[in-house]
């Protein structure tokens, strides 16, 4: 495959947890993963603080939080572990990043909700909403590119992309729209930001991911194919 073709369609390896522990450049991957997860959670808080609607998943999380008297972040953590059950038929592998994502994104959401004030005017709200969408897409590409296992939601995205042989962007859009409708029916904070997020996030990830992907060159000192 030509270099230009690889850049347009980056390869996402489905490494086992054992292989991840022996993958090349593990330290760099761990740092990139945590940077991405932190930015991901904080950007979700940006959307909520804009007052223009949360991300589709957070429309659902916020509805649950309101009903149960919990925080959005804690509901994100709880839902993450429930969603991991859906990985079984898709043969998606649990990884280092899977557990880190399930826990740290929720923690980062709640941290962002604590440190970020609510938007005081419409221009600030729009700017905060747009920034949240862009930062979220970039952060998602950053931690996916570390190839240490996707989170529960992005595991569904990458697994379906792999199984259906479809680009990551359109798959993400379909998943987000489904969650958007579910969250709206539950009375979550639906707004302009929700729609913008659902439409724009997939293309942002698809654009940034080729630049953030750390290719798997070796596993436990051997080429990936030889390590199996």
C-alpha positions in Angstrom: 0.0 0.0 0.0 1.4 3.4 -1.0 2.2 6.0 1.8 -0.5 8.3 0.6 -3.1 5.5 0.8 -1.9 4.5 4.3 -2.4 8.1 5.4 -5.9 8.2 4.1 -6.8 4.8 5.6 -4.7 4.3 8.7 -4.4 0.8 10.1 -5.9 0.3 13.5 -4.4 -2.9 15.0 -6.7 -4.9 17.4 -4.0 -5.9 19.9 -4.6 -8.1 22.9 -3.8 -6.8 26.4 -0.7 -9.1 26.5 0.5 -7.7 23.2 -0.1 -4.1 24.3 2.2 -4.6 27.3 5.0 -5.6 24.9 4.3 -3.2 22.1 7.0 -0.8 20.9 7.1 2.8 22.3 4.8 1.9 25.2 5.9 4.9 27.2 5.0 7.3 24.4 1.7 5.5 23.9 0.8 5.8 27.5 1.5 9.5 27.6 -0.4 10.2 24.4 -3.4 8.1 25.7 -3.7 10.0 28.9 -3.4 13.4 27.2 -6.1 12.4 24.8 -8.4 11.1 27.6 -8.0 14.2 29.7 -8.8 16.5 26.7 -11.7 14.3 25.8 -13.3 14.6 29.2 -12.6 18.3 29.6 -14.1 19.0 26.2 -17.3 17.2 27.1 -17.6 19.5 30.1 -17.1 22.5 27.7 -20.1 21.4 25.8 -22.3 21.0 28.9 -21.1 24.4 30.3 -22.0 26.1 27.0 -25.6 25.6 27.8 -26.3 24.7 24.2 -26.6 20.9 24.7 -24.2 18.1 25.6 -22.6 15.6 23.4 -25.1 12.8 22.5 -23.7 10.4 25.1 -23.8 13.1 27.7 -27.4 13.9 26.9 -28.0 10.3 28.1 -25.6 10.6 31.0 -27.0 13.9 32.2 -30.6 12.5 32.0 -29.5 9.5 34.2 -27.6 11.8 36.6 -30.6 14.0 37.0 -32.9 11.0 37.8 -30.4 9.4 40.1 -28.9 12.4 41.8 -25.4 11.6 40.6 -22.8 13.5 38.6 -22.5 13.3 34.8 -19.0 11.9 35.1 -20.1 9.1 37.4 -22.8 8.1 35.0 -20.3 8.1 32.2 -18.2 5.6 34.1 -21.1 3.4 34.9 -22.4 3.3 31.3 -18.9 2.6 30.0 -18.7 -0.7 31.9 -22.2 -1.7 30.8 -21.3 -1.0 27.1 -18.2 -3.3 27.3 -20.7 -6.2 27.2 -21.5 -5.2 23.6 -17.9 -5.8 22.6 -18.3 -9.5 23.0 -20.0 -10.3 19.6 -17.7 -7.8 17.8 -14.6 -9.5 19.2 -13.1 -6.3 20.3 -10.3 -6.8 22.7 -10.0 -5.2 26.2 -6.9 -3.0 26.5 -5.0 -0.7 28.7 -6.8 2.2 27.3 -10.2 0.6 27.8 -10.2 0.7 31.5 -8.3 4.1 31.6 -11.0 5.5 29.3 -13.9 4.1 31.3 -12.6 5.7 34.5 -10.6 8.8 33.5 -13.0 10.4 31.0 -15.7 10.4 33.7 -13.3 11.9 36.2 -12.2 14.6 33.7 -15.8 15.5 32.9 -16.5 16.1 36.6 -13.3 18.0 37.0 -14.2 20.2 34.0 -17.6 20.9 35.4 -16.0 22.1 38.6 -13.4 24.4 37.0 -15.4 25.8 34.1 -18.1 28.4 34.7 -21.3 28.4 32.7 -21.3 30.6 29.6 -22.4 34.1 30.5 -23.5 35.2 27.0 -24.6 33.7 23.7 -21.3 34.5 21.8 -19.3 32.9 24.6 -21.6 29.9 24.6 -21.2 29.4 20.9 -17.4 29.7 21.1 -17.3 27.3 24.0 -19.5 24.8 22.1 -17.4 24.9 18.9 -14.1 24.7 20.9 -15.5 21.7 22.7 -16.3 19.9 19.5 -12.9 20.5 18.0 -11.0 19.6 21.1 -13.1 16.5 21.6 -12.4 15.3 18.0 -8.7 15.9 18.3 -8.5 14.3 21.7 -10.4 11.3 20.5 -7.9 10.8 17.6 -5.0 11.3 20.0 -6.0 8.5 22.4 -7.2 6.2 19.6 -3.9 6.7 17.8 -2.0 5.4 20.9 -3.4 2.0 20.0 -3.7 0.8 23.6 -7.3 -0.2 23.4 -10.3 2.1 22.7 -12.9 3.1 25.3 -16.3 1.4 25.4 -17.9 3.8 23.0 -15.0 4.2 20.6 -14.4 0.4 20.7 -17.9 0.1 19.1 -16.9 2.7 16.5 -13.6 1.1 15.5 -14.9 -2.4 15.8 -17.9 -1.7 13.5 -15.6 0.2 11.1 -13.3 -2.9 10.9 -16.2 -5.4 10.7 -18.2 -3.4 8.1 -15.1 -2.2 6.2 -16.4 1.4 6.4 -14.5 4.6 7.3 -14.5 5.7 11.0 -16.3 9.0 10.3 -19.6 7.7 9.0 -19.7 4.9 11.5 -19.3 7.5 14.3 -22.0 9.7 12.9 -24.5 6.8 12.9 -23.7 5.8 16.5 -24.0 9.4 17.7 -27.4 9.9 16.1 -28.7 6.8 17.7 -27.6 7.9 21.1 -28.8 11.4 20.5 -32.4 10.2 20.0 -32.2 7.9 23.0 -31.0 10.8 25.2 -33.6 13.1 23.9 -36.4 10.7 24.8 -35.0 10.5 28.3 -35.2 14.2 28.7 -31.5 15.0 28.5 -30.0 18.4 27.6 -30.5 18.4 23.8 -29.5 21.6 21.9 -27.6 23.0 19.0 -24.3 21.8 20.4 -25.6 18.2 20.5 -26.4 18.3 16.8 -23.1 20.0 15.8 -21.2 17.4 17.8 -23.1 14.5 16.3 -22.4 15.7 12.7 -18.9 17.1 13.0 -17.1 14.8 15.4 -16.6 11.8 13.0 -15.1 13.9 10.2 -12.8 15.7 12.7 -11.5 12.3 14.1 -11.1 10.9 10.5 -9.1 14.0 9.5 -6.8 14.0 12.6 -6.3 10.3 13.2 -3.8 9.6 10.4 -1.5 12.2 12.0 -1.9 10.9 15.5 -1.6 7.1 14.8 1.4 5.4 16.3 1.9 2.4 14.0 2.7 -1.0 15.6 6.2 -1.9 14.5 6.9 -4.7 16.9 5.3 -6.7 19.7 7.7 -8.1 22.3 10.6 -7.4 19.9 9.1 -9.1 16.9 7.0 -7.8 14.0 3.3 -8.0 14.7 2.6 -11.0 12.4 5.5 -13.0 13.8 4.4 -12.3 17.4 1.1 -14.1 17.0 
